[in-house]
Amino acid sequence: MVQLIKKIVIGIGELILINLAVLALIAIWAAYYSFGPMLMGTSSERAIEEFVMTEVVLGGVFVLLFNSYVAYRFLTGKNKQYWK
């Protein structure tokens, strides 16, 4: 029983780390494409608005889809070789 709890905690920790890493990469990508045009004269307000919308849309879609996939795999037992 302790082993199962330990594996679940480790699995949740790995999931959080993956989420944070991908969200950081999305933030870097969004910052590059949102704040880059400021050098050509785009207003900072527009750049910040674009950055936030990109973060919300892409980050939200990633978190929703990826975590749903992981939950589906866990609940249906499709990853039984991992839990052995």
TORKOL-4160 file (C-alpha; in steps of 0.2 Angstrom, whole numbers, padded with zeros to 4 digits, m for minus):
84
<pt num="1" X="0000" Y="0000" Z="0000"/>
<pt num="2" X="0014" Y="0012" Z="0004"/>
<pt num="3" X="0022" Y="0008" Z="m0013"/>
<pt num="4" X="0006" Y="0013" Z="m0022"/>
<pt num="5" X="0005" Y="0029" Z="m0013"/>
<pt num="6" X="0023" Y="0033" Z="m0016"/>
<pt num="7" X="0021" Y="0029" Z="m0035"/>
<pt num="8" X="0005" Y="0040" Z="m0035"/>
<pt num="9" X="0014" Y="0055" Z="m0027"/>
<pt num="10" X="0029" Y="0053" Z="m0039"/>
<pt num="11" X="0017" Y="0052" Z="m0054"/>
<pt num="12" X="0009" Y="0068" Z="m0048"/>
<pt num="13" X="0025" Y="0077" Z="m0045"/>
<pt num="14" X="0031" Y="0072" Z="m0063"/>
<pt num="15" X="0015" Y="0078" Z="m0070"/>
<pt num="16" X="0017" Y="0095" Z="m0062"/>
<pt num="17" X="0035" Y="0096" Z="m0068"/>
<pt num="18" X="0030" Y="0092" Z="m0086"/>
<pt num="19" X="0016" Y="0105" Z="m0085"/>
<pt num="20" X="0028" Y="0119" Z="m0078"/>
<pt num="21" X="0041" Y="0115" Z="m0091"/>
<pt num="22" X="0029" Y="0116" Z="m0106"/>
<pt num="23" X="0021" Y="0131" Z="m0099"/>
<pt num="24" X="0038" Y="0140" Z="m0097"/>
<pt num="25" X="0042" Y="0135" Z="m0116"/>
<pt num="26" X="0025" Y="0142" Z="m0121"/>
<pt num="27" X="0029" Y="0158" Z="m0111"/>
<pt num="28" X="0045" Y="0160" Z="m0120"/>
<pt num="29" X="0038" Y="0157" Z="m0137"/>
<pt num="30" X="0023" Y="0169" Z="m0134"/>
<pt num="31" X="0035" Y="0183" Z="m0127"/>
<pt num="32" X="0046" Y="0181" Z="m0143"/>
<pt num="33" X="0031" Y="0183" Z="m0155"/>
<pt num="34" X="0022" Y="0196" Z="m0144"/>
<pt num="35" X="0036" Y="0208" Z="m0139"/>
<pt num="36" X="0047" Y="0206" Z="m0154"/>
<pt num="37" X="0036" Y="0217" Z="m0165"/>
<pt num="38" X="0038" Y="0231" Z="m0152"/>
<pt num="39" X="0054" Y="0235" Z="m0160"/>
<pt num="40" X="0045" Y="0239" Z="m0176"/>
<pt num="41" X="0033" Y="0251" Z="m0167"/>
<pt num="42" X="0019" Y="0241" Z="m0160"/>
<pt num="43" X="0012" Y="0247" Z="m0144"/>
<pt num="44" X="0017" Y="0239" Z="m0127"/>
<pt num="45" X="m0001" Y="0238" Z="m0122"/>
<pt num="46" X="m0005" Y="0228" Z="m0138"/>
<pt num="47" X="0010" Y="0217" Z="m0135"/>
<pt num="48" X="0005" Y="0213" Z="m0117"/>
<pt num="49" X="m0013" Y="0209" Z="m0123"/>
<pt num="50" X="m0007" Y="0197" Z="m0136"/>
<pt num="51" X="0005" Y="0189" Z="m0124"/>
<pt num="52" X="m0008" Y="0186" Z="m0111"/>
<pt num="53" X="m0021" Y="0180" Z="m0124"/>
<pt num="54" X="m0008" Y="0168" Z="m0131"/>
<pt num="55" X="m0003" Y="0161" Z="m0114"/>
<pt num="56" X="m0022" Y="0159" Z="m0109"/>
<pt num="57" X="m0026" Y="0150" Z="m0125"/>
<pt num="58" X="m0011" Y="0139" Z="m0128"/>
<pt num="59" X="m0007" Y="0136" Z="m0110"/>
<pt num="60" X="m0025" Y="0132" Z="m0106"/>
<pt num="61" X="m0027" Y="0120" Z="m0120"/>
<pt num="62" X="m0011" Y="0111" Z="m0116"/>
<pt num="63" X="m0015" Y="0109" Z="m0098"/>
<pt num="64" X="m0033" Y="0103" Z="m0101"/>
<pt num="65" X="m0029" Y="0091" Z="m0115"/>
<pt num="66" X="m0013" Y="0084" Z="m0108"/>
<pt num="67" X="m0020" Y="0082" Z="m0090"/>
<pt num="68" X="m0036" Y="0074" Z="m0097"/>
<pt num="69" X="m0025" Y="0062" Z="m0107"/>
<pt num="70" X="m0015" Y="0057" Z="m0092"/>
<pt num="71" X="m0031" Y="0055" Z="m0081"/>
<pt num="72" X="m0039" Y="0044" Z="m0095"/>
<pt num="73" X="m0024" Y="0033" Z="m0095"/>
<pt num="74" X="m0023" Y="0032" Z="m0076"/>
<pt num="75" X="m0042" Y="0028" Z="m0074"/>
<pt num="76" X="m0043" Y="0016" Z="m0088"/>
<pt num="77" X="m0028" Y="0006" Z="m0083"/>
<pt num="78" X="m0019" Y="0008" Z="m0100"/>
<pt num="79" X="m0002" Y="0011" Z="m0091"/>
<pt num="80" X="m0002" Y="m0005" Z="m0081"/>
<pt num="81" X="0016" Y="m0009" Z="m0085"/>
<pt num="82" X="0021" Y="0007" Z="m0076"/>
<pt num="83" X="0012" Y="0002" Z="m0059"/>
<pt num="84" X="0019" Y="m0015" Z="m0058"/>
